[in-house]
Amino acid sequence: MIRLTSLRSKIFLFVVVILLPGATLVMTLTQQDVTRTVTVAEQRAIDNVLNLLADDSTARWRSLLSEKAKTARQARQPLLEFNTLIQTLLTEFNTSNASTTRQQALDWLGTIDLGNQRQVLVLDDALTVLQDNQGQYMGQNLAQETDLKGRSLARIVEEEITTGAHSFVIYRTTDANHKEELRYAVLARFAPWNWFILIGDSAQFILDEFDEQRHRMERALSDTIKGIQLAGSGFVFILDNHGELITPLSAAQQQLLRTPINDDATTPLADVLLQMQQHQQDTYFVEPPQGRRKQSLVWQVKAHYIKPLKWTIAAAVPTQEVVQPAVRLRNRIGLLFLLGLLAALGIAWLLSSRLTRPLQALSNVARTLPQQDLTEKTALPPEINTLPQRYHDEVGQLATAFIFMENQLREKIVRLLQETAHRERFEGELSIAREIQLGLLPEHLPQAAQPRIDLHATMIPAKTVGGDLYDYFMLPNGKLCFAIGDVSDKGMPAALFMAVTRTLLRAFAEEETNPAYLMEKINSQLSDNNPNLMFVTLMIATLDLDNYALQWANAGHPPPIIRQANGEVKALGGRSGPACGVQGELSYTLFTQTLAPGEILINYTDGISEAMNAHNEPYEDERLYRLLRQPSMASPAAVNIVKTLLQDVARHTGDQEAWDDITLLVIQRRPT
């Protein structure tokens, strides 16, 4: 089973990712190009078919019209000969001077038996019928009668008879049975009497012959169209100007003509094609309804209007069949790519097996390493040791690195165990040192001071041991001495320096009660032997429990804060001198003040004001002052004030690790 997390599966995935998108892109581009080429070729073929059919139909029509004109010219000749005969006979009548000569000529023309088809009309100069051998128009004025071209008889006489010997006209009339028929005639003038002679005959035989030839033309076109095949099931058809099919179609093909086009859901295709007279050529898309089991086809219908015949020749082709060659080519290419992909995967399987076999062996050995005792030297399996000699590629390099790693791992495990034992001993010593350091700090306020003041102090080292210090104790003169300091370093050196400072404070306080003198002695002692140039900021103060007089000396330490009973907060200003341990033989200034009832004295180290949050923003003294001004800080016990301050600092820093020790010493004078 191939796992997606294995190297073999990744090789397979790489082959698929490389080949599959490429195959998809090639098939898509090929189908697009072939579809475009086939579509253009098919469109040209359709256009060529329509143009050829249009040219062939037009040529046949022109030939048909030429034959019709030829037949008409042949039919005119007998009429001209008969007109010449009548003109000659009328000329003979005109040689007689008898007054009845014209009437005799009219009577003679009226008695001529020319059959039911030929007709002779004699008209005067006003175009009133003087004689009609068939009696149809006797006495009628024909000046406004028109021929097939819409010209009146008077216009024909005016434009043609006056300039020539005769004219030919074609007109419609009704026979004795009131049936409309088409006739052609020759119109000539008999100048001596200013008569117009019209000799007409039936043109029905010309129409019959023309219709027969037209039917033969339509059958020939139908036979030609039947032999045309467009894209499989495409077909060509012809519609006349009445919407009748010139070429027969099947029932399914006729259904296409009754289908509305996509652009207009109400107008059938046949009606749209009949409205093409203004557009010589156009293209439509039609989707006829299909059965439930049949796939819907969209037909492309391209039409060409033939104005002389008033025909519309159209070609209908399913768009799906036009692109079918492109689809078949895409499928063949897809099959070839699939076979190629399978072959590539087979080759990848063989290559990945050769590649992953030594890697699997390395993995198995690596998996057993945690179960071995790495403190003892154990030889690797032979198949692992021989990998660098058998493989000179990355696999061999990996095996070499693995063998080196295994040897180094065993050596470092032994070394780690030794260092761990040493560190455990060191941490135990640090823990003892922490206990000793915390043991140096006072825990309870001397009993003599408890009725008069409330005091609470705490120190939170940033490491196991810290460099901050605080202390409070009773002096021999009955005053309370308290101090707070911050050593310049952290960890064990600072803790030792803090212990020395606290010891010096206690020792010198046995003889000296002035905070300034105490500071001078401690500074001198610390400066005498200080090769590492360490120093401590220190504030030493004494409080007279009888009159609450406060004396203090400040050696570079943050000034204490006084919260008065009315809520005002201020710092105990004044700097006595530099930090202790920097330079010996220095004098420090003494400051005094009285602690009023209800006032609170807050002593702290810079671990409070410089505590950083996640945005690298310090806590700052201003926030401490705002907290102390709150009314809730007026009367609580000193221990609660310390807790409130520490909680606010914790809210500011969040999860940030403290980087400096935090020390607080709070003294509150009890109300009298």
C-alpha positions in Angstrom: 0.0 0.0 0.0 1.4 3.4 -1.0 1.2 5.9 1.9 1.0 9.6 1.1 3.6 10.2 3.8 6.2 8.0 2.1 8.9 9.1 -0.3 7.6 6.7 -2.9 4.1 8.3 -2.7 5.7 11.7 -3.1 7.6 10.6 -6.2 4.3 9.2 -7.6 2.6 12.5 -6.7 5.4 14.5 -8.3 5.1 12.5 -11.6 1.3 13.0 -11.6 1.6 16.7 -10.8 4.1 17.2 -13.6 2.4 15.1 -16.3 -1.3 15.6 -15.6 -1.5 19.4 -15.8 0.7 19.2 -18.9 -1.5 16.7 -20.5 -4.6 18.7 -19.6 -3.1 21.9 -21.0 -2.0 20.1 -24.3 -5.5 18.5 -24.7 -7.2 21.8 -24.0 -5.1 23.8 -26.4 -5.3 21.1 -29.0 -9.1 20.9 -28.7 -9.3 24.7 -28.9 -7.1 24.9 -32.0 -8.7 22.0 -33.8 -12.2 23.2 -32.9 -11.3 26.7 -34.2 -9.8 25.2 -37.4 -12.6 22.7 -38.0 -15.2 25.3 -37.3 -13.6 27.8 -39.7 -13.3 25.1 -42.3 -16.9 24.0 -41.8 -18.1 27.6 -42.0 -16.2 28.1 -45.2 -17.7 24.9 -46.6 -21.2 26.0 -45.7 -20.6 29.4 -47.2 -19.2 27.8 -50.4 -22.1 25.4 -50.6 -24.6 28.3 -50.2 -22.7 30.5 -52.7 -22.5 27.7 -55.3 -26.2 26.9 -54.9 -27.1 30.5 -55.1 -24.9 31.0 -58.2 -26.3 27.8 -59.8 -29.9 28.8 -59.0 -29.3 32.3 -60.3 -27.7 30.9 -63.5 -30.6 28.4 -64.0 -33.1 31.2 -63.4 -31.4 33.5 -65.9 -31.3 30.6 -68.4 -35.0 30.0 -67.8 -35.8 33.7 -68.3 -33.8 33.7 -71.4 -35.7 30.7 -72.8 -38.9 32.4 -71.8 -37.9 35.6 -73.6 -36.9 33.6 -76.7 -40.2 31.9 -76.8 -42.0 35.2 -76.4 -40.0 36.6 -79.3 -40.8 33.6 -81.5 -44.5 34.1 -80.6 -44.4 37.8 -81.6 -43.5 37.0 -85.2 -46.9 35.7 -86.4 -48.5 38.8 -84.8 -46.2 41.1 -86.7 -46.9 39.3 -89.9 -50.6 39.5 -89.3 -50.3 43.2 -88.5 -48.5 43.7 -91.8 -51.3 41.9 -93.6 -54.0 44.0 -91.9 -52.0 47.3 -92.6 -51.8 46.3 -96.3 -55.5 45.5 -96.6 -56.4 48.8 -94.8 -54.2 50.6 -97.2 -56.2 49.0 -100.1 -59.4 50.2 -98.4 -57.9 53.7 -98.1 -57.4 53.9 -101.9 -61.2 54.0 -102.4 -62.8 57.4 -102.0 -66.1 56.1 -100.9 -67.5 57.5 -97.8 -68.3 54.1 -96.5 -64.8 52.8 -96.9 -63.9 53.0 -93.2 -67.1 51.3 -92.1 -66.5 48.6 -94.6 -63.0 48.1 -93.2 -64.4 47.9 -89.6 -67.0 45.5 -90.6 -64.5 43.4 -92.4 -62.2 43.3 -89.3 -65.1 42.4 -87.2 -65.9 39.4 -89.3 -62.4 37.9 -89.4 -62.4 34.5 -87.7 -59.1 34.1 -85.9 -60.2 31.5 -83.4 -60.8 31.8 -79.7 -57.3 32.9 -78.8 -56.4 35.7 -81.3 -58.1 39.1 -80.9 -58.1 42.2 -83.1 -59.0 45.6 -81.6 -59.4 48.9 -83.6 -59.1 52.0 -81.5 -59.5 55.7 -82.6 -57.2 58.4 -81.5 -59.0 58.7 -78.2 -58.3 55.0 -77.7 -62.0 54.1 -77.8 -62.7 50.6 -79.3 -64.2 50.9 -82.7 -64.1 47.2 -83.5 -63.5 44.0 -81.5 -63.6 40.7 -83.4 -64.6 39.0 -80.1 -67.0 41.8 -79.0 -65.4 42.0 -75.6 -64.4 45.7 -75.6 -66.8 47.3 -78.1 -67.3 51.0 -77.4 -65.0 51.0 -74.3 -62.2 53.5 -73.8 -59.0 51.7 -73.0 -56.8 54.8 -72.5 -56.2 53.9 -68.7 -55.9 50.2 -69.1 -52.4 49.0 -68.0 -50.0 46.3 -69.0 -48.0 44.1 -66.6 -45.4 46.8 -66.2 -48.1 49.2 -64.9 -48.0 51.5 -67.9 -51.3 52.8 -69.3 -52.3 52.3 -72.9 -52.3 56.1 -73.4 -48.7 56.3 -72.1 -47.6 53.5 -74.4 -49.2 55.3 -77.4 -47.6 58.5 -76.4 -44.1 57.2 -75.7 -43.7 54.4 -78.2 -46.2 54.5 -81.1 -45.4 58.1 -81.9 -41.7 57.2 -82.2 -41.9 53.8 -83.8 -44.0 51.7 -86.0 -45.3 49.3 -83.3 -45.0 48.2 -79.7 -45.4 45.0 -77.8 -47.5 44.9 -74.6 -48.4 42.1 -72.1 -51.5 42.5 -70.1 -54.1 40.5 -68.1 -57.7 40.1 -69.1 -60.6 37.8 -68.6 -62.0 35.5 -71.2 -65.6 34.7 -72.0 -65.8 32.4 -69.0 -64.6 35.3 -66.8 -61.3 33.5 -66.2 -58.2 35.6 -65.9 -55.6 35.0 -68.5 -52.3 36.5 -69.7 -52.1 37.9 -73.2 -49.4 39.5 -75.3 -50.1 41.8 -78.3 -48.7 44.1 -80.9 -49.9 47.6 -81.0 -49.5 49.5 -84.3 -50.8 52.8 -85.8 -52.7 53.1 -89.1 -51.7 56.7 -89.8 -54.1 57.5 -92.7 -57.1 57.1 -90.5 -55.4 57.8 -87.2 -56.4 54.3 -86.0 -54.5 52.0 -83.6 -54.6 48.3 -84.3 -54.0 45.9 -81.4 -53.6 42.3 -82.3 -53.4 40.0 -79.2 -53.0 36.4 -78.5 -52.9 34.1 -75.4 -49.6 33.8 -73.6 -50.7 30.8 -71.6 -48.6 28.3 -73.5 -45.5 30.5 -72.7 -46.4 30.3 -68.9 -47.0 26.6 -69.1 -43.7 26.0 -70.8 -42.0 28.3 -68.2 -43.6 26.6 -65.3 -42.5 23.2 -66.6 -39.0 24.3 -67.1 -39.0 25.8 -63.5 -40.3 22.6 -62.1 -37.4 20.8 -63.9 -35.0 23.3 -62.4 -36.3 22.8 -58.9 -36.1 19.0 -59.3 -32.5 19.3 -60.5 -31.7 21.5 -57.5 -33.3 19.0 -55.1 -31.3 16.2 -56.6 -28.1 18.3 -56.2 -29.0 19.2 -52.6 -29.7 15.6 -51.6 -26.1 14.8 -52.5 -24.7 17.5 -50.2 -23.7 16.3 -46.7 -22.7 18.8 -44.0 -21.0 17.6 -40.8 -22.8 14.4 -40.5 -26.5 15.2 -40.2 -26.5 18.7 -41.6 -28.7 19.5 -44.5 -29.6 22.2 -47.1 -33.1 23.5 -47.9 -34.8 26.2 -50.0 -37.8 28.3 -49.1 -39.8 30.4 -51.5 -41.2 33.8 -50.6 -44.5 32.1 -49.4 -42.7 29.9 -46.9 -43.1 26.8 -49.1 -40.2 24.3 -49.3 -38.7 24.0 -52.7 -36.8 20.9 -51.6 -38.5 18.2 -49.6 -37.4 17.6 -46.0 -38.1 14.9 -43.4 -40.5 15.4 -40.5 -37.6 16.0 -38.1 -36.0 18.5 -40.4 -39.3 20.3 -40.9 -39.7 20.5 -37.1 -36.5 22.6 -37.0 -38.3 25.2 -39.2 -41.1 25.5 -36.7 -38.7 26.0 -33.8 -38.2 29.6 -32.4 -34.7 30.9 -32.6 -32.7 31.5 -29.4 -32.8 35.3 -29.8 -36.6 35.3 -30.2 -38.6 32.8 -28.3 -41.8 33.4 -30.2 -40.9 33.7 -33.9 -40.3 30.3 -35.7 -37.2 29.9 -37.8 -39.2 29.7 -41.1 -40.8 33.1 -40.5 -37.5 34.7 -39.6 -36.0 33.4 -42.9 -38.9 34.9 -44.8 -37.9 38.3 -43.4 -34.4 38.2 -44.8 -35.0 40.2 -48.0 -33.2 43.1 -46.3 -30.2 41.0 -45.3 -28.5 39.0 -48.0 -27.0 36.6 -45.5 -27.4 35.8 -41.8 -26.8 33.1 -39.1 -29.2 31.8 -36.5 -28.9 29.3 -33.7 -31.9 27.0 -33.0 -32.4 24.4 -30.2 -35.4 22.2 -31.1 -37.0 20.2 -28.3 -35.7 16.6 -27.9 -37.0 13.5 -26.3 -36.2 12.6 -22.7 -33.4 10.1 -23.8 -32.0 12.3 -26.5 -29.2 14.8 -26.1 -30.2 18.4 -26.9 -28.7 19.7 -30.1 -28.1 23.3 -31.0 -28.4 23.9 -34.8 -26.5 26.6 -36.6 -28.6 27.8 -39.5 -26.9 30.0 -42.1 -29.1 31.5 -44.8 -28.6 33.3 -48.1 -31.3 35.2 -49.9 -31.6 35.1 -53.7 -33.4 38.2 -54.8 -34.2 37.3 -58.4 -35.9 34.0 -57.4 -37.1 35.4 -54.0 -35.7 32.2 -52.5 -33.9 31.6 -49.3 -31.2 29.0 -49.4 -30.2 27.8 -45.9 -27.8 25.2 -44.5 -28.5 23.7 -41.0 -25.6 22.1 -39.1 -25.6 20.7 -35.5 -22.8 22.7 -33.6 -21.9 19.5 -31.7 -21.1 17.7 -34.9 -18.9 20.5 -36.1 -16.6 20.1 -33.1 -16.8 16.3 -33.0 -13.4 15.8 -34.8 -11.8 18.0 -32.2 -13.4 15.9 -29.4 -12.2 12.7 -31.0 -8.7 14.0 -31.3 -8.7 15.2 -27.7 -9.8 11.7 -26.6 -7.0 10.0 -28.5 -4.4 12.4 -27.1 -5.9 11.8 -23.6 -5.5 8.1 -24.1 -1.9 8.5 -25.2 -1.2 10.6 -22.2 -2.8 8.1 -19.9 -0.7 5.3 -21.3 2.4 7.6 -20.9 1.4 8.4 -17.3 1.0 4.7 -16.5 4.4 4.0 -18.0 6.0 6.9 -16.1 4.5 5.6 -12.9 5.9 2.2 -13.5 9.3 3.6 -14.1 8.9 5.8 -11.0 7.9 2.7 -9.0 11.2 0.9 -9.9 13.4 4.0 -9.3 11.6 4.8 -6.0 12.0 1.2 -4.8 15.8 1.4 -5.4 15.9 4.7 -3.7 13.7 4.0 -0.7 15.0 0.5 0.2 18.2 1.8 1.9 16.3 4.7 3.4 13.8 2.2 4.9 16.7 0.3 6.4 18.1 3.5 7.9 14.6 4.4 9.2 14.2 1.0 10.9 17.6 1.3 12.7 16.8 4.9 13.7 13.4 3.7 15.1 15.2 1.2 17.4 17.7 3.7 18.7 15.5 5.0 21.6 15.1 1.4 22.8 18.8 0.8 23.1 21.2 1.6 26.0 23.1 4.4 24.3 25.7 4.4 27.1 27.1 1.2 25.7 28.9 0.7 22.4 26.8 -1.4 20.0 27.8 -2.2 16.4 25.3 -1.2 13.6 23.9 -3.9 11.3 26.2 -4.8 8.4 23.7 -3.6 5.8 23.9 -0.1 7.3 27.7 -0.1 7.6 28.1 -1.1 3.9 25.8 1.6 2.5 28.5 4.2 2.0 30.5 1.7 -0.1 27.5 0.6 -2.1 25.9 4.0 -2.8 28.0 6.9 -3.9 25.1 9.4 -4.2 23.1 11.2 -1.6 22.0 7.9 -0.1 25.6 7.0 0.6 26.2 10.5 2.1 23.1 10.1 4.3 24.3 6.7 5.5 27.7 8.2 6.4 26.0 11.0 8.3 23.8 8.5 10.1 26.7 6.3 11.2 28.5 9.5 12.4 25.4 10.7 14.1 24.9 7.4 15.9 28.5 7.4 17.2 28.2 11.1 18.3 24.8 10.4 19.9 26.3 7.7 22.1 29.1 9.9 23.2 26.9 12.9 23.8 24.4 10.8 25.8 27.2 9.8 28.2 28.4 13.4 28.4 24.8 14.6 28.9 24.3 12.2 31.8 27.4 13.6 33.4 26.3 17.2 32.9 22.8 16.4 34.1 24.1 15.0 37.4 26.4 18.1 37.8 23.4 20.4 37.0 21.2 18.6 39.5 23.9 19.1 42.2 24.2 22.8 41.2 20.4 23.4 41.2 20.3 21.7 44.6 22.9 24.1 45.8 20.9 27.0 44.3 17.8 25.9 46.0 19.7 25.8 49.3 21.1 29.2 48.6 17.5 30.5 47.9 16.3 29.1 51.2 19.3 30.7 53.0 18.7 34.1 51.2 15.0 34.1 52.1 15.9 33.0 55.6 18.0 36.2 55.9 14.9 38.3 55.3 12.7 39.2 58.4 9.3 37.6 58.6 7.5 39.3 61.4 7.4 42.9 62.6 8.9 43.4 66.0 6.2 43.2 68.7 7.1 46.6 70.1 6.2 48.2 66.7 2.9 46.3 66.0 0.5 48.6 67.9 1.8 51.7 66.2 2.5 50.7 62.6 1.5 48.1 60.0 4.3 46.7 57.9 4.6 44.1 55.2 7.4 43.3 52.7 8.1 40.8 49.9 10.8 40.0 47.4 10.3 38.1 44.2 13.6 37.1 42.6 13.8 37.0 38.7 16.0 33.9 39.0 16.4 31.3 41.7 18.2 33.8 43.9 18.0 37.5 43.5 20.0 40.7 44.1 17.2 42.8 45.9 17.1 43.1 49.7 15.0 44.5 52.4 15.3 44.4 56.2 13.6 45.8 59.3 14.6 45.5 63.0 14.6 47.4 66.3 17.6 49.6 67.1 19.1 49.8 70.6 17.5 53.2 71.1 13.9 51.8 70.5 13.6 53.1 66.9 12.5 50.9 64.0 15.2 50.6 61.3 14.2 49.4 57.8 16.1 49.3 54.5 15.5 48.3 50.9 18.2 47.9 48.1 18.9 46.6 44.6 22.3 45.1 43.7 23.6 45.9 40.2 23.8 42.2 39.0 21.5 39.2 39.3 21.8 35.6 40.2 24.3 34.2 42.6 26.8 37.1 42.6 24.1 39.6 43.4 22.7 37.3 46.1 26.1 37.2 47.8 26.6 40.9 47.5 23.0 41.4 48.9 23.9 39.1 51.9 27.1 41.0 52.5 25.2 44.4 52.5 22.5 43.0 54.8 25.1 41.7 57.2 27.0 45.0 57.2 23.7 46.9 57.9 22.9 44.7 60.9 26.5 44.9 62.2 26.9 48.7 62.0 23.4 49.3 63.4 24.5 47.9 66.7 26.7 51.0 67.3 25.3 53.6 64.8 21.6 54.7 64.6 22.0 57.6 62.1 20.9 56.4 58.6 23.4 58.7 56.9 26.4 57.5 59.0 25.2 53.9 58.5 25.2 54.5 54.7 28.8 55.9 54.9 30.1 52.9 56.8 28.4 50.4 54.5 29.7 52.2 51.4 33.3 52.4 52.7 33.3 48.7 53.6 31.8 47.6 50.2 34.2 49.8 48.2 37.3 48.5 50.0 37.3 45.1 48.3 35.1 45.2 45.1 37.1 43.8 42.2 34.0 43.2 40.1 32.9 46.9 40.6 29.4 45.8 41.8 27.2 48.3 43.6 23.9 48.5 45.4 21.3 51.2 45.4 20.2 51.5 49.1 17.6 53.4 51.1 18.1 53.2 55.0 15.5 54.8 57.3 14.6 54.9 61.0 11.2 55.6 62.5 10.7 56.9 66.0 7.6 55.0 67.3 6.9 57.7 69.8 6.7 60.8 67.7 6.8 59.1 64.2 9.8 61.1 63.1 11.2 59.6 60.0 14.9 59.9 59.1 16.4 58.4 55.9 19.4 58.4 53.6 19.0 57.4 49.9 22.0 56.1 47.9 20.8 56.2 44.3 17.6 54.2 45.1 14.1 55.1 43.6 12.6 57.5 46.1 9.9 56.1 48.4 6.3 57.2 47.9 4.0 58.7 50.6 0.3 58.3 50.3 -1.3 60.9 52.6 -4.6 60.3 54.4 -6.4 62.7 51.9 -5.3 60.6 48.9 -2.4 62.8 47.8 0.6 60.8 46.6 4.1 62.2 46.5 7.7 61.0 46.4 10.1 61.5 49.3 12.6 63.6 47.3 16.2 64.1 48.1 19.3 62.1 47.2 21.9 61.5 49.9 24.7 60.3 47.6 25.7 57.7 45.0 25.1 54.0 45.2 27.1 52.1 47.7 30.3 50.3 46.5 31.2 52.7 43.8 33.6 54.9 45.7 34.7 55.0 49.3 35.0 57.7 51.9 31.8 59.6 50.8 29.4 61.5 53.0 25.6 61.0 52.7 22.9 63.6 53.5 20.3 62.9 56.1 16.6 63.8 55.5 13.8 63.9 58.0 10.0 64.0 58.0 7.1 63.1 60.3 4.8 60.3 59.3 1.2 61.6 59.8 -1.6 59.4 61.0 -3.0 57.2 58.2 -0.1 57.9 55.9 1.4 55.0 54.0 5.1 54.7 53.0 5.7 52.6 49.9 9.3 51.5 49.3 10.1 49.6 46.0 12.8 48.6 43.6 13.0 49.4 39.9 11.7 45.9 39.1 8.2 47.5 39.6 8.5 50.5 37.4 10.6 48.8 34.7 8.4 45.6 34.4 7.7 45.1 30.6 4.7 43.8 28.8 4.5 42.0 25.4 4.7 45.3 23.5 8.0 46.2 25.4 6.2 48.9 27.3 7.4 49.6 31.0 5.0 49.7 33.9 6.3 53.2 34.9 5.9 55.2 38.1 2.9 57.2 36.7 0.8 54.0 36.7 1.9 53.2 40.2 0.9 56.7 41.4 -2.5 56.4 39.7 -3.1 53.1 41.5 -2.1 54.5 44.9 -4.5 57.5 44.4 -7.5 55.2 44.2 -9.8 55.5 47.3 -9.6 51.7 47.8 -5.9 52.2 48.8 -6.7 54.5 51.8 -7.3 52.0 54.6 -6.4 48.4 53.7 -3.7 46.5 55.6 -0.2 46.7 54.3 -0.3 43.1 53.1 -3.3 43.9 50.9 -1.6 47.0 49.5 1.4 44.8 48.5 -1.0 42.2 46.9 -2.9 44.9 45.0 0.4 46.4 43.6 1.7 43.0 42.6 -1.6 42.0 40.9 -1.6 45.3 38.9 2.0 44.6 37.8 1.0 41.1 36.7 -1.9 42.4 34.7 0.5 44.7 32.9 3.2 42.1 32.1 0.8 39.3 31.3 2.7 36.1 30.4 6.0 37.9 29.9 8.9 36.5 32.0 10.2 38.9 34.7 13.7 40.1 33.9 14.4 41.9 37.2 13.8 41.2 40.9 10.7 42.8 42.4 10.8 44.0 46.1 8.1 45.9 48.0 8.2 47.3 51.6 5.0 49.0 52.8 4.7 50.8 56.2 1.4 52.4 57.4 1.0 54.5 60.5 -2.0 53.3 62.4 -4.7 56.0 63.2 -4.3 57.4 66.7 
